[in-house]
Amino acid sequence: MDYTVPAHLFQQADRVLVVWSSQNQPTTEAMNALQESVKNHVTELHMENLERISHESSALSAHERHYSLILCGWPVPLSSGTTSFELLSSLAPCLKPGGRLIGRENVSQCDNIKKMIQLSGFVEFSQ
């Protein structure tokens, strides 16, 4: 399995937050491959555990408007139903104006996740 992120998603000046889930049990190899594939293309990389964000409302408070890109669901895609309104609402303030959130989740239908994305304040959605 390829755990890297395509280089075309990055800009050299990007400050990137990667949100990963321990429920998907990523291996050390996967986490290292992910870090290497990102840090060589961006200014700053920060890794954050999804479960920590979910349980500690202040986990991201120091990062308001800090990131130009948030990757959610790397190195392993999130389980179906993981991307919630609450998660998206906690990630949105971390993005700079014009920032991007790129997520990966195993889903059978995109309608519900698209609705949650729009309700959370994101204005553009593509598959």
Secondary structure, DSSP 8 states (H G I E B T S, - for coil): ------GGG--TT-EEEEEE-GGG---HHHHHHHHHHHHTTSSEEEEEEHHHHHH-TTTTGGGTT-EEEEEES-SS-B-TT---HHHHHHHGGGEEEEEEEEE-B--S-SHHHHHHHHHTT------
